[in-house]
Amino acid sequence: QPKTNTTTVKKGTKFTTPAGTYIVTSTTTKKESITFVRVRKTSIKSLTIPDTVKYKNVTYKVKAIQAKAVKGCTKLTKVTIGKNVTAIGSNAFYKCKKLKSIVFRGKNAPSIGKNAFKSIASKAVFKVPRAVSTKQWNAYKKKLTSKTGFQKKKMKLKKS
């Protein structure tokens, strides 16, 4: 039985920061994690999904972006995805029409749900860390497909 934190935060607890709402997905010591659930305001122009968020004196790794979390943020132009994110839900950035810059801070490509980037700016640029290995680069290429909303002929994937 893994040891859990003595804090009163339970798995499933939702809390809100200036950026948005999160839900606690693990309270196991050293494996504390949360999921980004929803943006606070759909009128935001820029969004950073941080590597970690502190809540009630516990630092949680942000491991996922929930399905439809940022859907319909029509003014959003840039998103930075923290290095601990391992999953992006379906329709997460659906219809963020002006979203043209997507920066991944993690070397390992997260799983990307269906239509996660559908109906974003047609010339969007997806950036991955310069230090990614060939294997990691290929994993990003495999996961960014037309099924996730990535348009090979118009959108770009590059190292930054």
Beta strands, then each sheet from edge to edge (+ up, - down):
strand 1: 14-16
strand 2: 20-26
strand 3: 33-39
strand 4: 46-49
strand 5: 52-55
strand 6: 58-65
strand 7: 78-81
strand 8: 87-88
strand 9: 101-104
strand 10: 111-112
strand 11: 125-128
strand 12: 156-159
sheet 1: 1+ 2- 3+ 6+ 5-
sheet 2: 1+ 2- 3+ 6+ 8+ 10+
sheet 3: 4+ 7+ 9+ 11+ 12+
end
